[in-house]
Amino acid sequence: MFLAFVAVTLVITYWAAQRTRSRGDFYAAGGRIGGFQNGLAIAGDFMSAATFLGLSGLTFIAGFDALLFSIGGTVGFVVILLLVAERLRNLGRYTFGDVAAYRLQRVPVRVLAASGTLAVAISYLIAQIVGAGALIQALFGLDYAIAVVIVGMLMTLYVSFGGMIATTWVQTIKAVLLLVGGSILGLGVMLAFGMDFSELARAAVAKHERGIALLAPGGLYRDPITVVSLALSFICGTAGLPHILMRFFTVPDARQARRSVAYATGFIGYFMGMVFIIGLGAVALVSGRGEFFGADGQLIGGNNMAAIHLSGVIGGDYFLGFISAVAFATILAVVSGITLSAASAVSHDLYANVLRHGSSTEAAELRVSRVTTFVIGATVIMLGMLFKGQNVGILAAFALSIAASVNFPVLILSMYWRGLTTRGAVVGGFLGLATALVLTVLSPTVWVGVLGYEKAIYPYAFPTLFSVAAGFFGAWLFSVMDTSQQAAAESEAFDAQFIRSEIGDIQG
Amino acid sequence: MLSETEKRVLAHPAFRQLVRKRRRLTWGLATLCIGLYIGFSLAAVWYPEGLGRAVVEGSAVNFAILLAYGIIGLGIVASGFYVHWANTELARLQRELEKDLQS
């Protein structure tokens, strides 16, 4: 069943590859996707391994605090809808680099945008591949390393030959399956406890080492800086995710862009709420049953596998196969979307516009895109091995932190602030990026968890409070300090950009 | 330099209304949702026991869980509300503006 599903998605990719005729098709599906379908695709992009496996796994170990992530996901999308979606659609073409470079100097801004996109893409991909590796490992008993390599190769296949049409269709189908599968799982959990949430909660509390405290805050994070950083990661980072932003260019106009984000928010909010129930169900029904735990007392496949094991309990082997296939397809599709955005960043932003000054051929651009895909695939496979066992939700939050610190400040300021100059954008963006990366490496999860040192140099779980501040501050400072003629011209150009961002292209 | 059309747009009352109304609603709703989220997160860190108290005696649903789902629900409602408003009111203003510009 599992393999059949994978085969189906490959067929769809092949079909889409036949329909990819132009650069427009490859990047943005020719601008023909409708609001509801795009909403599903966006939701599908976001409801990745991180959400389904990671957050249920997080609930499994820590209880309530996982809901903070859930709220974050929803609010993040509200922010996109209110502040970003329409303007982006009105202004840009394929990537958010296009938008950021609208009135600023193309070359440096595109370099920044591409760097930000790559950093976010790779970190997000690590989260997905860790989840996929654990999944294949738990299902087939394969070595984690082998599983990671297999996923990496499949992902590369998807993107190289399909482009945006393939990923949109795959995302939509996968979104539906995930919503349905997750709902059945959640429903199954509730039914097991007579549709009574209190019963479910009590059972979970009885089984978990934290007892009643499982349901209260404090399981993971206990200091204000970390928790505000986490919130900021979602609030600012979701709007800075390149693969999500790219989806606004697949709809015909701003009106559809609005509707697709609203639909996406609905789907995501619903799913986020469901994941907590699934997590509690896993605590109640999976813990204490020996068959799910390895010789070392750890859950087979790690905490990321809590929901998978639960599906076996609720619906037997067939349901387990179904949910695993859905989870795997989820990961594969998200990985495609992210890789696509990263490949676009390199081929469209860097190659076509920086290296070739806007005069490359479509064929060349597509070729660069495909080569990039292979390179990214290889990198992520290697990094995926390094981060084995980490909770996928937390890994995704790191990716969001980077997006929040680089892409978000530059995007927001370029759309809303007349005073942003090229220098400010570039310096601020790189400052945010550097701060986020450095602090993440120095944080407990990486410094202690992955690299094995005794004590983390940066004591908080997330860098966001400082890195976002660095991004905005750097952008502001270097913009106001910039008194060149070019800066003045850029401020003047703001009005025309502003009009277009508000009401679209009226000149025809 | 702005074109003639662009200058007319900037000065047009329908455009200014559109900008003003949109700015108020979007930043207002955004501030609300963001404020609730950050506020709730801080409350979770500073008053974990308080939030952990059951809403109704004997129920497992505590204030923390209730508020968390509440904020999620609010986010969904806010999105729907904005889209509805934008597709009716904003669209109306925009049509008015375009009609005037064509004349």
Interface residues (C-beta under 8 A of the other chain):
Chain A: F64 D65 L67 L68 S70 I71 G72 T74 V75 F77 V78 V79 L81 L82 L83 E86 F197 S198 E199 L200 A201 R202 V205 I212 A213 L215 A216 P217 G218 Y221 R222 D223 P224 V227 V228 L230 A231 F234 I235 R255 R258 R259 V261 A262 T265 G266 G269 Y270 M272 G273 E492 D495 A496 I499 E502 I503 I506 Q507
Chain B: M1 L2 S3 T5 E6 V9 L10 F15 L18 V19 R22 L25 T26 W27 L29 A30 C33 I34 Y37 I38 F40 S41 L42 A44 V45 W46 P48 E49 L51 G52 G58 S59 A60 V61 N62 A64 I65 A68 Y69 I71 I72 G73 G75 I76 A78 S79 G80 Y82 V83 A86 N87 A91 Q94 L97 E98 L101
